[in-house]
Each structure stands twice: as structure tokens, then as C-alpha cells.
Amino acid sequence: MTDVERLTLAPGLTMSRALTGMWQVADMERDGRTLDLDAAARAMVPYVEGGMTTFDMADHYGSAEDIVGRYRKLVGSPPAQFFTKWVPKPGPVTRADVREAVTRALTRMQSERIDLLQFHAWRFVDPSWLDALFYLKECQDEGLIAALGACNFDTAHVAVAIASGIPFVSNQVCCSLIDRRATGKLGAYAEAHGIQILAYGTLAGGFLSEKWLGQPEPELERLGTWSQMKYKRFIDTAGGWGAFQVVLHAADRVAKRLGVSIANVASRWVLEQPGVGGVIIGARLSQSAHMEDTQRLFRFALDAEAKAELANALESLTPIPGDCGDEYRTPPFLTASGDLSHHLATFPTPYRVVEGPNGRAQVKSGTSWETMYGYARAVRVGDRIHVSGTTASHGDKLIGGTDPYAQMVFALDKVQGAIESLGGAIDDVVRTRVFVANVAHWESVARAHGERFGAITPANTLVEARLVGEEYLVEVEAEADVPA
């Protein structure tokens, strides 16, 4: 028997609530060498035998998927669950692109089905992320994928996907004592909709441990791993080394009183948050293992005194800004390099820009309405951008289903994508007009508007109106002045 708790993620798919993260494979191979795949595969066996049967990886985690394939070939049993991710480059996504990505993962892992395929989108203002998900759903319907999950999605776009018929069962996001974003909107949504949060970064690259207790602040450039460089940026954003030490000392006091480690306290705190299904703890296969320490997570719980002491210490931190995943989409970029340079070279514009009459720049979003009735999604005249009335349509699909909030989020994505394609930014918007088909939906729609424009505060009008198409619950138009 093992102490490690299990959870049903989807019908026929269970997982251990302590998942073994394989992102450090890429870090171990960053000098150009490849791990000994056989040795790494055999190093997985003690984890499985100890109840930690679930492994998390991605297409870009070096040889991680190949190691899983070797595990299946060399070991095979006891059975384990293998979760992977697909992180395509930004830009258009075709059905063939998705099929190729799924086939590549299946081939590398030597499997006929992916247990959980988690999708990462770099930008939501480019609607190709939805194309990718609809094609992945086709692969799931064919039996190539058991379950679909999100990776680094904010709450609003999990809601858009769910309302559009994408059956997400999970969202993998950063969550720790330092980064508590997932305990807010996402946690509430996850609990309400049965979505499991798979939390990574729970130990902040090892900073939440006895090793760093009372130690002087390290220089970012001298840190030894990508994880440490990344989470040092989180610490800096959360108030700096001094504030971090307040939290670390509180975790140490709790750990000593409960007879566990600081890592245990940090991970257990995350496990007990609303909506959290599991914590992902990184492993350097064949080099180090903390299996016994991880198993101890399920032999204790945080009592009221521990929770109060941690809550008091957390008051010293500055909240990480934004929602989950924003660290990959908006400054400050909390990545190992401090930007996206080690992930991407460029971002294509969401929509193609064409020249209109009188030298005007235009974009079209590809809806049939634009072709049939002769208008552009947006037009730029000098430093002024005018965005047409925009609904939650994408090609021949309605996005957001019957959820007015989800429809508004996607309509605003289209508006923002059109403005950015024409050289503007969402901050340049000076006027919005919103039309709701049913005034009872005004609050959900206004909430989505507030999330997008709360710091910009353009002039705004919201009225009830009959929209063309009964399926459309909201329509929005915008004007932007682009600074010279």
C-alpha cells in the first residue's frame, strides 16, 4: 500500500495527486547532450512503485517523451499515466499540423493513446488557438487522446473553451506560496465546473526549502538551473528576498512543529487550495529523487494554527499581477530569461492587413458576414482605428455557446486582435459600444469588459438591442487613437 492519494481525472483515467514533472530533462540536456534513455526510463520505476504513477512532460522537454517510450518498452509495468503538452508556435494551425503533433507524441511515447494532452496558447487575440482545440477534439473523438487539458490558461479563456464545447478536464498553472493567482478566480471556476488545477512551481524551483533558509540573496546570473532563474524572478516580483524570507521562516516553523519539511508544507498548502487536483514536483531522473519526502505529503494536513501562521506571513508579499498564465503573455515576463526570447522569435499579427481604398489599412477576420455584406473587421485611417460591430463568430462556428460572458471575452479578443494587427494596442482604445440581446446579460458582459478595460477606462455605452442572429448574445465595437 502507498500513502499517495489518487484522483479520477476523467472516466477511466486516474492519477496520483503528486505528479512527477519531467521539465528538468530539458535543463539537463541544454548543453546539447542526450540523457541515457534506458537509465532514465529505469529511474522512473521507483516512483511508480512508490505510488507516484503519473508523469508530466511536454513536446519541448528534451527527450522526456522518448524516455516514456523507452519505459514502455523496457519496463511496461506497473502501469503509469503519462501526461504531455503541445506548445505550437503562434500563427495559423491546420488540421494537418495537429495530426502531425499528436502522431509525433504517440510515436515518441510508443503508445496508441495519449492519457492527457494539455494545450498551451501563446496569444488569445489570435483565434488559431481555437482551431487547434477543435482539431484536438477530433483526435480525442477518434480515440487518440483520452482527455484534454489546458496549460497556462487564464480563467476567462478556460471559460471560452468550455462554453465552446472543448471538454477540458484540467488546467496546468503555476501555484505556490509565492504565486497565489490560482487561488482566486481560477480556483473558484475550477470548483464550480469540475476542472482540476494541476499546479506546478509549488516549490519555486527549490527555493521553498531548507537550503535557502536565512541565506543571502543569490545573483540571478549565477543560478544553476532554468527553474531557479525563473522563480527568482517570481520572488523579485512578489516583494523581493526579504519578503520571501519572512514566508520561508514561517514555513520552517510550521514544518518543525508538524515534523515535516518546508517542501512538504509548501506543497501541502497548494494541495489544500480550492480546485487543486494535484501538485507537480520536478525530478532530475537518474540524478536525484525525493520520493520519501513527497510521499509524506499525504500523511499530514495543515491545522488551523499552521494556516494562520502562513496567512500572516503571506501578507508580506506583493501579489503576482494578472491571472494565471499572464507571465507568458504580458510584462513582466516571469521566465528564465525574463522575456520570451528562448521560446519564440516573433509573433505574427492575428489578422492579415490589406490595403483598402484611399490608402486605408484594413483587416478582415474571415467571417462570412464580412464577405457577404462588404465590410472590414477594422479600418485604420491615419492614427485612428475603427472596429466594426463584432460578435463571437469564428469562421462557421459560434464561440462561447450560450454563455454571454464567454461570447464577450471572445468578441473582445477579436477586437484587440484587429487593433494590434493594424499597429495599435488595447491601451489605445478610447470608445467602446456594447449591444446585448437580453438586458439580463448586462452584468456578465460588463464584467468581461471591465476585465479587459479596467485599467484603460474608455468611454463606453451599453444598450439592449436586437442582434442579427438569435445565437449572438452580445456585439461590441471600438475606436482607438494610436499615439504618433
Protein Blocks (a to p, Z undefined) as FASTA:
>chain_A
ZZbdcddfbghiacdfbdcdfklmmmmmmnopacdfklmmmmmmmmmmnopabccddfkl
ojlmmmmmmmmmmnopacddddddddddeddddfklmmmmmmmmmmmnopabdfbacddd
fbfklmklmmmmmmmmmmmmnopafbdcdehiafklmmmmmmnopacfbdcddddfklmm
lmmmmmmmmmmnopacddehklnnolacfklgopacddfklpcbfklmmmmmmmmmnnpj
klmmmmmmmmmmmmmmnopafklmmmmmmmmpghiabdcddddehkaccklmmmmmmmcc
cdfklmmmmmmmmmmpccdehjehklmmbccdddfkopaklmpmbdcdfbdcdddehhia
cddehiaklmmnopafbdcehjaccdddddfbehjbcehijafklmmmmmmmmmmmmmmm
nopafklpcbdcdddfblklmmmmmmmmmmmmmmnopaddddddddehjkbmbdcddddd
ddZZ
